[in-house]
Amino acid sequence: MAAMFDHLLHNYEEAAAIALLSIGFCMLLFDRNLLKKVIGLDIMDSGVFLLLADRGFIAGGKAPIMAEAAAEAERYVNPIPAGLVLTGIVVSVSVSALMLALTVRVYQTYRTLDVDHLYMLMSHRRKGGRA
């Protein structure tokens, strides 16, 4: 049991990333409010970015700028995860902005953000009734 906690203390970045992923996933799965679902997706994105950044980091590593011949490639930090995180942040911000704009439009149309109530209103509207 002590070895498990020791391993957890040495890998606290991974534990935080998994916690963020779990919190965001639970918000997406169990919450009925559309705005909270958008926030849950943003929390999940943060967990993924933290995990990618943690996997790309090497303690004591150097920046991957090689002036002389490449002697020890293991000492250099991998730049690919950092590029993926930056690209993911840009995509995440634009997706969040689009989802928030659509959430505002849904609220203006139906005056609710409850997913179950929205489903009932939209199915009623599809059958020819008025919402």
C-alpha positions in Angstrom: 0.0 0.0 0.0 2.8 2.4 0.9 4.5 1.7 -2.5 1.3 2.7 -4.3 1.2 6.1 -2.5 4.9 6.5 -3.1 4.4 5.9 -6.8 1.4 8.4 -6.8 3.5 11.1 -5.1 6.2 10.8 -7.7 3.7 10.9 -10.6 1.4 13.6 -9.2 1.1 15.3 -12.7 -0.5 12.1 -14.1 -2.8 11.8 -11.1 -3.9 15.4 -11.5 -4.5 14.8 -15.3 -6.6 11.7 -14.6 -8.5 13.6 -11.9 -9.3 16.4 -14.4 -10.3 13.9 -17.1 -12.6 12.1 -14.6 -14.2 15.3 -13.3 -14.8 16.6 -16.9 -16.2 13.2 -18.1 -18.6 13.0 -15.1 -19.8 16.5 -15.9 -20.4 15.5 -19.5 -22.1 12.3 -18.6 -24.3 13.2 -15.6 -25.0 16.9 -15.7 -28.2 18.0 -17.5 -27.3 21.7 -18.0 -25.7 22.5 -21.4 -23.5 25.2 -20.0 -22.0 22.8 -17.4 -21.4 20.3 -20.2 -19.3 22.9 -22.0 -17.4 23.5 -18.8 -16.9 19.8 -18.3 -15.5 19.5 -21.8 -13.0 22.3 -21.1 -11.9 20.6 -17.9 -11.4 17.4 -19.9 -9.3 19.3 -22.4 -7.1 20.6 -19.6 -6.5 17.1 -18.3 -5.4 15.9 -21.8 -3.1 18.9 -22.2 -1.6 18.3 -18.8 -1.0 14.6 -19.6 0.6 15.5 -22.9 2.8 18.1 -21.4 3.9 15.7 -18.6 4.7 12.9 -21.1 6.9 15.3 -23.2 8.9 16.6 -20.2 12.3 15.1 -19.3 13.8 16.2 -16.0 17.2 17.8 -16.7 16.6 17.7 -20.4 17.8 20.4 -22.8 15.9 22.3 -25.5 16.1 20.4 -28.8 18.5 22.9 -30.4 21.5 21.0 -31.6 24.5 23.2 -32.6 27.0 20.3 -32.6 26.6 16.7 -33.7 23.7 14.8 -32.0 25.6 12.8 -29.3 22.9 11.9 -26.8 19.4 12.2 -28.1 17.9 11.0 -24.7 19.0 14.2 -23.1 16.8 16.4 -25.3 13.1 17.2 -24.5 10.7 16.1 -27.2 9.1 19.1 -28.8 6.1 17.2 -30.4 3.9 17.1 -27.2 4.4 20.9 -26.7 3.3 21.5 -30.3 0.3 19.2 -29.8 -0.7 21.0 -26.6 -0.5 24.4 -28.3 -2.5 23.3 -31.3 -5.0 21.6 -29.0 -5.5 24.8 -26.9 -6.3 26.8 -30.1 -8.8 24.2 -31.2 -10.3 23.9 -27.7 -10.8 27.7 -27.5 -12.5 27.8 -30.9 -14.7 24.8 -30.1 -15.7 26.3 -26.7 -16.6 29.6 -28.3 -18.8 27.8 -30.9 -20.5 25.7 -28.2 -21.1 28.7 -26.0 -22.6 30.6 -29.0 -24.8 27.7 -29.8 -25.8 27.4 -26.1 -26.9 31.1 -26.1 -29.0 30.5 -29.2 -30.6 27.4 -27.7 -31.4 29.4 -24.6 -32.9 32.3 -26.6 -35.1 29.9 -28.6 -36.2 27.5 -25.8 -35.6 29.5 -22.6 -34.0 26.5 -20.9 -30.6 24.7 -20.9 -31.9 21.4 -19.4 -31.1 18.6 -21.8 -34.2 16.5 -20.9 -36.5 19.5 -21.2 -34.9 20.5 -24.5 -35.4 17.0 -25.9 -39.1 17.1 -25.0 -39.6 20.6 -26.5 -37.8 19.6 -29.7 -39.7 16.3 -30.1 -42.9 18.2 -29.5 -42.0 20.8 -32.1 -41.1 18.1 -34.7 -44.5 16.5 -34.3 -46.2 19.8 -35.3 -46.8 21.3 -31.9 -45.7 24.8 -30.8 -42.9 25.2 -28.3 
